[in-house]
Amino acid sequence: MRFVFAIVAFIAAAVMIGLGIAQRTVLLDPDRVSLSAEVEGDADYIVLEPEVLAAHPGKQTLTVSGADTVFLAYGRSSDVEAWLGESPYIAVQHDAESDELVSEVVTAESADDETVDEEPTPTPATDAPVETEEAAVSPAGSDLWLDEFTNENSLTTTVDMPDGISVIIASDGIEPVPSRLSIAWPLDNSTPWAGPLIAGGALVFLAGSWLLISGFARHRRSRGPRRNLPKGPRGRLPSAPKPPSMRRSQLTGGRRAIGRSKRVALVPLLVLPAFVLSACSADYWPSFDQGGDAPATSAPATPVVTGEPAEESEDEGAQPAVTVPQMERIMRRIAVFANEVDAAGNADAAAQRFTGPALEARTANYAIRGALPEHPAPPAIPASPLTLTLPQQATGWPRTVLTIAKNADDPTVAPTALVLTQESPRENYRIEYAMALAPDADVPAVAPAVVGASPISPEYKGLVMPTGQVASAYGDVLLHGDESAFAPMFDPEGDVLREQLGVAGQQAIRDGLPPTADINFSNVVGDSPTVALATNNAGALVTVSIEQTEKVTPNDGGTIAFEAGAPGAALSGFTEASAKGVQRVIGIQLLFYVPGVGTGEGEQIRLLGWSESLIGASEVP
């Protein structure tokens, strides 16, 4: 009976293991669904609309080919549309009925028509060529993209794009756009019963093997010597005839034959673990996870600013200028760029990533180091980590972002506060203000980057001082100290700048001049605009600039000159003595926290960070 059960077990094991393996081979469903298209048209860009990316669930694997250089980037659909402007492009859309990709050439005129037609009918990509007079501009390197990729001939990348994201595809701006593209989404082709069938078949095979082995053992025991033989004459039995002479090993098969039979019997036991191990993948087994709904997450609430709201916040379409990953990419680019231009001292190249007071400071530094190589270079722009990213809520351009970055290589260096602006969609972000944070600066809580901050107008009355007056008021405090009418409005604690460039610092400079010279100090508000972004407690982070002029004139009818080898002489190039005197201009960049009215925090303006550098030197006009 055991042999019968063993045979049944072997048959069942073979069926179970065979079914399990078949589910992972011949019966296995495809692991992805894909859509492809041949794109033709006289346009320099291809845009995959959000509906194309969401045609099927899951991550998207994009493959683009058909050009010597293939460029692919993705970003928010509004940003892609803004970057394209009036440039014609090939829009790739998804036809839900046929589950196919269709395309059409979109021009500025057709885009206007689409706003009238509720259901535009996409046409094949073989439309008539669209004439364009402007040369193609490569989208590579734009700060608008969340990520970008470039390769030769063909490019494949896998991304996970949420709603509201579009893909822009181009070549190098000279050659035609890639002509072939495909999108693939993963399919769930898991076989949850393959593992149990293979494992169960293995167990049944082991049971059958045990039955077979135990059956043979029982059969051998049943053929052993019998002790109760019947009595009778015990004569000598005739001996059996001897076979021809041969070796014992030839008669019995020898040890080698017995060993070979054992190895053959062990083959199934060696192969069996391979089947079991092949079923270890999670796709082979049913999932017993609770299938309940994932916990709901809510977006952070938008900070409320009392009083007059900024004009941009009234538009329901406002969104943060950048995302955190986007800002991290921008800062990595700027950090590398700044190191290169600082080392080269190239002011023209620096204008690509710097503007306003930040560019003035670097331009002057390059000029000084051209004459005085030992003069220190500007502070490096750190790339990471970003401890704060506060984008402006914006509907258009220009756009502003405030970020604070630490120096990952040297934690003793004070964090750097940066204000970046983007003037238009095809321009990159440029640093307008770059300041070191004050020691123990208490930066107030701000909205998360996914929400952004409302810009505050210079005339806003909900703060202890309108942001448009902060620069001139602090400049007066530097000139007159506690005697200034605005001194009670500013918190003196931790304000080291007031000691360096204020009344005490100015007096130290006077004491160092000869009796035959006089010095006069004056402050003016810089030309760069005031940047003010709302905080969570109805206050504002305000960035301004001040230019402090030190004018030294002779008082005895003699002449005055810059000290030889001093930065002023190197910057001005004026090495002679002048009867009219000489002057230096110090550029000061400032970051303040301006509390809201009635915040209960003393209602004093706090200086959070600053930087000062020589930006001008000349003979007194």
Protein Blocks (a to p, Z undefined) as FASTA:
>chain_A
ZZmmmmmmmmmmmmmmmmmmmmmmmmpccfbdcdddddedddfbdcddfklmmmpgcjdd
dddehifbdcdddddfklmmmmnmmaccddddddfklopaddddddfklmmmmmmmmbdc
dddfkbccdddfbdcddfehiakbgbdcddehiacddddddehiacddddehlaccdfbd
cddddddfbdfklmmmmmmmmmmmmmmmmmmmmmmmmmmmmmmccfbbcddddddddddd
ddddddfklmnopjmlmmmmmmmmmmmmmmmmmmmmmmmpfklpccfbdfbdcddddddd
ddddehjddfklmpmkbccfbdfklmmmmmmmmmmmmmmmmmnopaklmmmmggcjllmm
mmmmmmmmmmmmmbccdddddfbdcfbdcddddfbdcdddddddddfklmmbccdddddd
dfbfkbccddfbdcdddehiacdddddfklopadddfklckbfbdfklmmmmmmmmmmno
mmpmklmmpcfehplklmmmmmmlmmmmmmmpcfkbccdddddddfbdcdddddfkopac
dddddddddddddfehpacdddehiaklmmnopabdcfkbpcdddddddddddddehkln
opaacdfbdcdddfbdcddZZ
